[in-house]
Amino acid sequence: MKRGIIALILTAAAPGVAAAGTNFPSLADYPAPSCVRPGDKPVLVRDAPRVVSAGGLNVTTGAKNTKDYNKQVDQYNAALQAYTACMNAYVDNAQADMNAIRDKVNKAVEQGKVP
């Protein structure tokens, strides 16, 4: 993810430089990650407010629903952890793909066969 952002920044910073193509057409549309994003962060909300008269004063009440909030936080954290693990695996696999291509090119060069 960071590499993609850096590539975009470098491309924008150097408009005269052409972006690299591909020598392997099936990689032209490199598969996107299939990781599921965790969704929106949970928000602690109050119960519906009530106005209570107390000694001539009106007091607005509304307890925080911490039990449901804590459950939502646990679910969000689990989803975020799964998403992070999935994205890390995706990046590791992409790095392995790049290493395999680099190794194949280096081996061809060593054997005097320019790919």
C-alpha positions as CSV (number, residue, x, y, z in Angstrom):
1,M,0.0,0.0,0.0
2,K,2.8,2.4,0.9
3,R,4.7,1.5,-2.2
4,G,1.6,2.3,-4.3
5,I,1.3,5.7,-2.7
6,I,5.0,6.4,-3.1
7,A,4.7,5.5,-6.8
8,L,1.8,7.8,-7.3
9,I,3.7,10.7,-5.6
10,L,6.8,10.0,-7.7
11,T,4.8,9.9,-10.9
12,A,3.1,13.2,-10.0
13,A,6.4,14.8,-9.1
14,A,8.1,13.8,-12.4
15,P,5.5,14.4,-15.1
16,G,8.1,14.0,-17.9
17,V,8.8,10.4,-16.9
18,A,6.7,7.7,-18.5
19,A,5.2,5.0,-16.3
20,A,6.6,1.5,-16.8
21,G,4.6,-0.9,-18.9
22,T,4.6,-4.7,-18.6
23,N,6.3,-7.5,-20.4
24,F,3.9,-10.0,-19.0
25,P,0.4,-9.0,-20.3
26,S,-1.5,-11.3,-17.8
27,L,0.0,-9.1,-15.0
28,A,-1.3,-5.9,-16.7
29,D,-4.4,-6.3,-14.5
30,Y,-2.6,-7.5,-11.3
31,P,-5.3,-8.8,-9.0
32,A,-6.5,-6.5,-6.3
33,P,-6.6,-7.7,-2.7
34,S,-9.7,-9.5,-1.7
35,C,-9.5,-8.3,1.9
36,V,-12.7,-7.1,3.5
37,R,-12.4,-3.7,5.2
38,P,-13.7,-3.5,8.8
39,G,-16.2,-0.8,8.2
40,D,-16.8,2.4,10.2
41,K,-15.4,2.7,13.7
42,P,-18.0,2.3,16.4
43,V,-19.4,5.4,18.1
44,L,-20.5,5.5,21.7
45,V,-24.0,6.9,21.7
46,R,-26.3,7.8,24.5
47,D,-29.8,6.3,25.0
48,A,-32.7,8.6,24.0
49,P,-32.5,11.7,26.2
50,R,-35.2,12.2,28.8
51,V,-36.0,15.5,30.6
52,V,-36.6,15.0,34.3
53,S,-38.0,17.7,36.6
54,A,-36.0,17.8,39.8
55,G,-36.7,20.5,42.4
56,G,-37.8,23.0,39.8
57,L,-34.9,22.3,37.4
58,N,-35.1,20.3,34.2
59,V,-32.3,17.7,34.0
60,T,-31.6,15.9,30.7
61,T,-30.6,12.3,31.2
62,G,-29.4,9.6,28.9
63,A,-27.0,6.8,29.9
64,K,-24.2,5.7,27.6
65,N,-24.8,2.3,26.2
66,T,-21.3,1.0,27.0
67,K,-22.2,-2.7,26.8
68,D,-23.3,-2.6,23.2
69,Y,-20.4,-0.1,22.4
70,N,-17.8,-2.5,23.9
71,K,-19.3,-5.4,21.8
72,Q,-19.0,-3.2,18.7
73,V,-15.4,-2.3,19.5
74,D,-14.5,-5.9,19.9
75,Q,-16.1,-6.8,16.6
76,Y,-14.4,-3.9,14.9
77,N,-11.0,-4.8,16.4
78,A,-11.3,-8.4,15.2
79,A,-12.3,-7.3,11.7
80,L,-9.4,-4.8,11.6
81,Q,-7.0,-7.4,12.7
82,A,-8.2,-9.8,10.0
83,Y,-8.0,-7.0,7.4
84,T,-4.5,-6.1,8.4
85,A,-3.4,-9.8,8.3
86,C,-5.0,-10.1,4.8
87,M,-3.3,-7.0,3.5
88,N,0.1,-8.0,4.9
89,A,-0.3,-11.4,3.2
90,Y,-1.2,-9.7,-0.1
91,V,1.8,-7.5,0.0
92,D,4.1,-10.5,0.9
93,N,2.7,-12.5,-2.0
94,A,3.2,-9.5,-4.4
95,Q,6.8,-9.2,-3.1
96,A,7.3,-12.9,-3.8
97,D,6.0,-12.5,-7.3
98,M,8.4,-9.6,-7.9
99,N,11.3,-11.7,-6.5
100,A,10.4,-14.6,-8.7
101,I,10.5,-12.4,-11.8
102,R,13.7,-10.7,-10.8
103,D,15.3,-14.1,-10.1
104,K,14.3,-15.4,-13.5
105,V,15.7,-12.4,-15.3
106,N,19.0,-12.6,-13.3
107,K,19.3,-16.3,-14.1
108,A,18.8,-15.6,-17.8
109,V,21.4,-12.8,-17.7
110,E,23.9,-15.0,-16.0
111,Q,23.4,-17.7,-18.7
112,G,23.9,-15.1,-21.4
113,K,20.2,-15.2,-22.5
114,V,18.8,-11.8,-22.4
115,P,15.0,-12.2,-21.8
